[in-house]
Amino acid sequence: MNETQRDGQTMRALVKRQPERGMTLEQRDVPTPGAGEVSIRVESVGIDGGAEALIYDWHESKHRYEPALPQLFGHEFAGVVDEVHSSVERVQAGERVAVEPVVGCGTCRHCRTGSFAICPDRRLIGLDADSDGAFAEYVTVPQETLYPIGELEADVGVFLELLALGVHGLEKSEFELGDRVAIVGPGPVGIGTLVAVVAAGAGSVTVIGTDADTGDRLPLARELGATTAVTADGLEADASFDSVFETAGSPAALDLATKRVRPGGEIVQIGLFHGQEGVPVDLTGLVRRGVSVTTVYGRRASSWRRAIAIAKRVDLSPALGPSFDLEAYEAAFEAVANRSGIKVTLHP
């Protein structure tokens, strides 16, 4: 990213400075966009339970970041275009935008077909060491990462990253109108997938959680369109599904998916198994039952367009928040640890 700063202007930024739990709120120079870049005035930035939350807690799976500290994280964000480089043509100052954090090389076969998320040379804004993130008042990003969202609120813009991930799961799957769908894991990714599946016209949608989800996330799933929202023990004995979306990144969730997908059906694997090199799966059993497994990572440009269209006609407010001022970051990370809400955000 461009290293130029605006003369004399500083901003608040939440920085991971030490290889230990916590972050530090400090003043940094406001960056100026370079060629092909824009500056975003950040209105809302999400805390990802599998990324920034683990970095904040200094989980062992994130110790690889130590050589690059101090680092400015934050990869799910939305805001208003504040300044554009003279070479930028896609957006203008004043537009509210959501940001795709994955930046492809632009020239490989994957990027040329729109699959920038699996570009071998991709980088992630707000997660890679060479790209400052949005835990700050301003951030600079390449113009190709921007998706104008019009009048949609910034918190919705943050949630679009999750919704577009669920949409991409549908794009890659064998889903057909009227299918019986199960979503294992009512966390942020699962709720984003739920909204996408309901909008796509599933015949029924069953969201499966744990006992910890019975008081909040399973009722939320019903509010957002789930036909049924239960724990695994609450499933009917003979319940099976055409497509099972595993969104928890849990070996137990994957095991449940393999047992509840119908013969000839499909498992759509979206969840990431953080800190685990491999997980057990009865692959022979899946082969003998003709079950296909489709893996999903990131989004395509088409996923974003469809997610924005859904967000303009669906009330996503039940899935948004709680939100905190940047100064209240400790309370925000505590809210994530306590599983408060679905998409916890900071408002710089």
Secondary structure, DSSP 8 states (H G I E B T S, - for coil): ----EEEEEEEEEEEE-SSSS--EEEEEEEE---TTEEEEEEEEEE--TTTHHHHHHT-GGGGGGGGG-SEE---SEEEEEEEE-TT--S--TT-EEEE--EE--SSSHHHHTT-GGG-TT-EETTTSTTS--SSBSEEEEEGGGEEE-TTS-HHHHHHHHHHHHHHHHHHHS---TT-EEEEE--SHHHHHHHHHHHHHT-SEEEEEE-GGGTTTHHHHHHHTT-SEEEEGGGS-TT--EEEEEE-S--HHHHHHHHHHEEEEEEEEE----TT-S-----HHHHHHTT-EEEE--S--HHHHHHHHHHHTTS--GGGEEEEEEGGGHHHHHHHHHTT-SSEEEEE-
